[in-house]
Amino acid sequence: MKLKGNGGLAVLLIACGALILLAKIGFGLGFLMGYLFPIALLGLGYYGIRNGSKFFGWVIFIIGLFALVGKFSWLFAILFAVGLIYFGITLLKRNQRTY
């Protein structure tokens, strides 16, 4: 079977639809389904930007980006906490050298 034109997009849409259907039936992948929609929005926004619909492509892309940032907020909180700890240790070491 040889795919032409938008065959890759068709396969991607079929796979996404199958995952959503499996989740509704009860055989979902749990945590993955929460990330699937924002990633799909990013992909559709990028696809829209590349094919000339720049305004709607950017709108969909930005909505997907905000949704994905919301999903990864726990990771940003951990990175922020590690950064604060590192900065605090650096300040303590700098203060000890001056005395």
Secondary structure, DSSP 8 states (H G I E B T S, - for coil): ----TTHHHHHHHHHHHHHHHHHHHT---THHHHHHHHHHHHHHHHHHHHTT-HHHHHHHHHHHHHHHHHHTHHHHHHHHHHHHHHHHHHHHHHHHHH-
